[in-house]
């Protein structure tokens, strides 16, 4: 049975864990030491147990990113981690996955695995990903025939001119759509390990499809001079932006010296003969690809040799065990092999050394000194030794790829590695010229199309190109001036059947985007375009920007993957969807519909402006739009009319003077952006304080909240627990002892305004994080800006669409502000003092979760034992005796309340009621003489006796000016004396002087008077009941209505309900149910839960 997409995701998650686990554990151990797992577990919001799953590893990366992973990986990888956490969460909750979701998830897994040098696992995930794509395309092929017919772009070019499909034919794999299986992915490691397709793995097929650019020609020529004649440059650094052809150039070198006879290699035999070389020597090749080599692992070679470093790997590849012996000591110790490399090259020469993704490898060693691969610094001393040894050896050629784009660098470690590598390699390197845009035309054309088959077809091509040039010249100012030149005519012939304007847009605008690869990205897109047009039977003269079938998912995907998430919706509604605005315009206007004019204009504008968001002079004027749309025999006026209609109806099409462009934001977004910078920091902080005062009203376990007080005088000095939430400017930083928040805590602790604070043990503080406060301030600025626009909607004359947008944005940013307040106010500052003789210090705890500030602070204080709501009498007795707090043989209850509220070395009680309850518990104990104490209403100093002395039973305790807590032994002695004097024998438990249950009591004058017994009311209810599991909601509702509601309505009542669940499953619980229930229990914040085997 075929697997569902969710099952495929599950398989990929298992694979992904095996690849990410070694990297995460290595990085965490390097930062935290051997007990890293314990420390990391404390930073998580759940207990991952001993055997971590994929969620645990991703959560560990996310929660420890700034401390551990930001140096090794970059912002792109952090986004992938966030995305994969969501993927895993959706999978665990059995959410559905579309084919696109599945492909994207696997693609993200593959990218992150490659970034951590788990290349083999990444390759396995890639295979699963490509299978998903194959199945999706097969399904689309079965169902898209009707859609293609309906969606084909109409054109009405001049008669007598052949369509492009009549002149040139795509390669079979492109025409059939099978190109996706290879994805044009040049992978040096796959070629080296014989796992690549023939297109890249077979030397003859590789050179047949490779266009030899001037840069590649120079590189191959230099390699021949160096390895055959001993003359060329010893080191070449290949440095371009992402997708600039570095790997393809290395493949060309690898295949040139593969041992294949030069006469069989298309396009390079002339290079070889021009140098007078008759036969290529046998060259030893070493291939080192950083993303497939893990610096934290020892690699075992087929002959049993254990390799630790790059130089060990290189030596073994060049000369086997004998070569490895030359660098063995350096390899095992992770130190620079130095001059041993010269001996190695002399032994193995001639040698070709290809090093790809070295930066990705080196950055994993940043600030680590205990990995098998050696240290970060050693990578560059080795690089220097390698280049010098290559220069000293006559027949060694070293080629190193060096990235230029941030996406390939990663974080701080990647940038540092690049700087160091450039400094080292630049000493010996020769320059290398990447492919120009003009050469890129030929690279793409040759890979996608078969050669034009005859002279007659060449003449037909020239006829079409000449017709375009004449149209541009006749149109004059309707087209850019350069389009009518002879040079442009040459460009059109070179790029045929693809219009040069389409290439210009891809190589100019789109190549500025992160992750868009100049060659591979263009190949992927154009292969999808050509396949769709070929299947549609497209009859247009050339493939212009306006001809791109963006209504086909396979094409749209190749573009929007590089853009913001909102773009697919924009393309669907405003560019080229089945119900899009341009298609509606074409259908409603037959003069436009005959040419698909609105769709062609929309596609041209989209292709030329979508990737240029935020740039100056953005947009295309009507001349550039005409260039991307108009064919010979078509009128420019038709497309001008289509543009005007689009400007009136399209939601995301913007106009700036003569320029038109697409943008995800409504026009008023620019207004909001300019407004947000006008708000002063004081007004922003005032808004934050106001929001906290309005929203943070849940006191949790505190008696009172003080949100954002401006001075200590605003915090009343009372003996009850209070939470002070600091203002936005009073921030705290991890491990800081003198942050603004700490200083402010000292001020509030020591002062109440005009005088010193008395009840210092009643205050705790919450402060904002110094780093995150800027994010909160920015969100508040956006919120204020959108609120200002919405409130002035009539004054600004906004239309209804803009009003709806402003209102939605206003609410959206309000939500973001609320979330960021919770994230920013994350430091709980607790004043502490171990002993009265020691100074006061402040402990800072990080708050986590999404509850209110007070609720999170209460939970953290409870976890730390820093806020007590129930205080046992045994603990009170320990404090009374240990510090001690007795004033002689007793202590005033009121004084005891004062002590606990004032002194920081005592437990922090929520209020005096907690202490009174503890006293009441202590005096009512049966064993009060051993474990408790007594209580008296007063003390008669003249007679040295306690009035109303009570012990061993329950009584009402008050904190007035006379009530006392009495030492047990003193109280026992008085009670015994009083009983003897009364002639009743020894005292009994529960009887005391002034016992309300006694028939008599002794007054201060020694007389006895009769009193009435006092009825003591019950103060606690408890109960337990077994519920019907199939009717839980009904039974629980009845209990709440008929029992709980009567008690909870009483003044001062506090109800606590605990639900105990026990389910027995004789046949055992399936793994997927265990995972689902466990995850849901964590989400619902169960105190404890688990499965067990009986």
Steps between C-alpha positions, in 0.01 A plus 500: 500500500629848414608711794316815594683832504493495879668159505764629260562794733537254789762299309689819416490616864664173609771543236545865592555418866782259415679778313441792735565313827885484486530868412261626769651286776852599399421873502313487831772297668766739376312793655358355823739216579426141595175579682363681195188288487395607850563869429323492167201315647456789744470742207226295334133518587469125531698198618642323193609195699816305431430403139443832324269512201515739205288758685749507785797561271321776308379660823852486644629681190226763518526570874881509496548674167659822624720324754616206287397477135505855362877491452488186286174550309335806350158662499383281212568185703321651800192555285522138387516381862185699578327359193594142583374538858162590353519206257575256780224648717245467221613146436472406869145639511408302188436807286470442123788577261463589134759390246641854498519495882680167490747611234573825684552324832743251346680777314548692826627186673748445218628858518553489876673162476733636234578800719620270781700273265262205524527451126417130479178543697418810295534291185260239638245772580552644152407165347177496699433860397547426131262204524235734641557737209484219246165380631361851507603573144355171382171594663509847345568354158182293524279791600647809330406441136179702515660771710785537254259543211303761689806675637720517192620850424347638183706699251438647159841553341557593136418221258774319314736483798575159657439434869796412713388136523528474122865604509653342808416199717557451876702210632281197566525526880393866488212448260369205702543666838742236633766765566374539857657171598848647455403859592813621321686440824874481436632311805872431508472241777237298314719495190803400710308213660343387169145586607424778249290476186679464166441867433755583768671169569602396148794710367391479136135589569608774740716681244241447227253710696753749641563832334864597540491859622807718490549454873469122477730497195765691695461267798537183292795646312674592824442149638657345189799728521544424868450125504652413165759771435571617856446866407156621604380663822502253791187628680169636371218627720152479351295776661154602383155549643277205575449296181777675307652185349772408750400135531448463125852628437642248747310221324656606172848465654409167657379357169785647296745286698270199537709283268252530215690550172507869413377425148169378646434812706285745299607866492834453685712316246586833335628636834728203541639506145554877514751442780680233301395226743461165333393290796372580848697348788347295779406752768424416861185685604389597850148627557409660834142624537442665837131423535570125470785493754416531868777659713365324806540145367789268418455361148597140433630441149444174304848368591441564871691828523344740748500860382437801720574813294478647153871444446466139606214452256695670221816294560306173498313590180827592323726215610308257720663368820849602390389856446311507828812394691664830401235701685384241755642676805357835393167336418465325835604809697297741287806716425631652178689243286737772376783387269368144494267616225792554262612141553142387442470691169837373382389145575155522339549766230362620277221591743167678454347614831142629496362648824134603501296640793812544716338791684203281594746251649727750677224699667399193704839516674456858617585533872539122532824327587413138567373371164689243291529744208728738689438859600353788305841668474664182372273503194671814380853405588430187297358713218821706498717187508291349220535800269873530568557129443301516176717790385820308583378193312513525121202279427245570773191708435269613783154643440298640792142628483431809711145632543400863463138494616388513863272200449806278453696648790280429801554705814796671661717193461438486124591864451816462706594188306449682169721790607777267615473285189515797265810631676677166464395399149551849357877462544525231234174505309445588135188687391202318355230658288148364556257478210371830367133558434553449129673171562218408736262520203695232319541283812125493553413468130737210448372313806132548411493474122644279233717677239312659210501226241557665163602818316141554399391502865777749578362725227152471650641598838669803345175597327311503830772699674508752214120545529535581870775754436295673228204515738718665766638751250155581362359542851756765587425633849268208573806282566838551672751655262755218539249246367539628145880472484709247313645375828153417625433310180811290570380436854163384374662252263726369776215458749240365252233376561510677838467877476802689645268710716395185684864411563573858609224491759625170645868590498447858621203522737455139613869429555500761781283270715643268761508138386428583134776331302604682187536187290313225680207723593457617141527144372237372740257778413548490126480121489159522668392781266610317184335177607167673562513700175597190302208307648262790429603512137612864535520672157661830595815622327730504805475440873454849646439598866132540414483140381596337832216262598480615860161333533687169513616404853826348374600838355371721780677286760837567340452875551303550820729264695747790519241760601300580812219259598228740381605486134318177399171667588597812305585294191177305534277806535682781321731347239402166347251285690179334376295782655766770487433864418699494170315194373167660592597814306596294196174308510291815533676680213529304179751743349734424789406133527614422146856580614472399869618859537420555868662172601809571293535847655449364851760225449752747360457741789516219754817350357671839486397638839414224750859442617579872530296585807660780699732622222513852361338583164306181511260408221478476122382773263279434199799465264654220708159335535451510122840339452390204713160462330478614140571278199524609135152569361354602842413854603659663803172685560332172590743439783484862615124463536546175694747673735257784577220257580728301725607812688135574573404151614802308628536507877876458519606696193655834591585804293778746573511765231555314173616181672276210590580216738350226714534506877345283773408805708226747431609852421426619851771272632756756394309763695507279808873437461577871487269576792650240731837674501342828611408372847747591774640234729324671792160468333572137412593418861194684623283284272665182625444603863138583427444164330650313794284694745187426297566133429697367796224473759531136599661508846555123515653427845588862572294727718556796267665592169689820434536533122763747381526733804701815433650512850519293822240723664233348275554156655317497835698357791271227636562150644370301203670359189522746213625475146661807347513501120774737389473761228638419150822696558590294809640195322705203609764289327594141578770464767509876560540625855466872427228520236247781509245256641731391786571862589130580493424196717745634758329839491153353552624261768664767710259786456130569497541863398547724799641234731651153510288200403404278792341194343787416266432127490168562327636626167608314185552653158455418133719680244523506120787336316758747369530326163132442432380845601595635156273243335216606728565868431493435125171310527348783704610753239325297229190469717491874566553575131213278384276632777573856384417414139179322595386781729560753219344286226252770402760775510733287282212419262567126511288269291321204655772254404762718662284549809462125537872457456579768757256347749644151447855626536408694812358188663785285375763726657300524821528123522871513422551762771321283756712203405821699512416650839475143628829407331682817611393509865680178578726578798380433854727679749480368856677674791671241722708488817635175643581637846437823680873568504535466123423766236184499292536359149264454205430175320371521144285222355381479139123473464357279228154427371213709368301566819471843659812652651369448854401139433843416356672677788285315754582163347872573490500624861310190607750278318785678674325503839521879498128571558320292761122467501478209747751493783529190718512546876806276524687743271382792711627329818839440335528869416381607846759281668779524243544870438349547770195724481387452864501809720563315823244221550259636244456734207212724400307365203501850355878519545540168324297632205724805494814285504396290203399807300824688575796265502625357172665201665157372606259318265289733288136440600216619283336684791451478879209259453750236389689550827183499714393172338840354579472610864150357521627169367785494753286559806234246396740207469453206737877489551530872541741465793758332269427645154300817557444788733220671694293812460395760759274801488726706722779485759454620860846625587409563865399142557738359234215303347336475155139597463281279280779248447401237246670192352413163352179608333368735232438862583470831323833682471517877461789739443406768749726683744481238776468156336806282548666185373640325808778245527357151548695414815402829670135455409502137617639603838230764554225264389623232735512749788153631425356148491664404830374818666150414387522156666435300190831323467748518217415707191353319201550563131260757360433660834655829597452812694223678316393191301160586348387139537565511881221563741712758682797725427744673725495879492790730574377532854502126563120462511312256285201599293270293288499556120304354212672256257587657165381329184793461253389509132664263246745683270580233241305264278643206311345226293576245231274327249539254211359630169368316197777539240243492217295783657775709654363837390151431637612369840762771550239765419259361760770494767593859419138615515377303800807497726779733395286804424357506856844506657678724249237774544594544871709806577874429498453145366781359286417183311755258360388212276740227388412251225661154530488281188584131484440300182589132464549361151553120506621482139751783539505860368624560140806726460311769311240523779779523761657787309171682448380466860840599641519810282142602587567454872798732473293754311223483764765544775441178692699499825606142435410224258649188350455150362618187677515124451329286763 
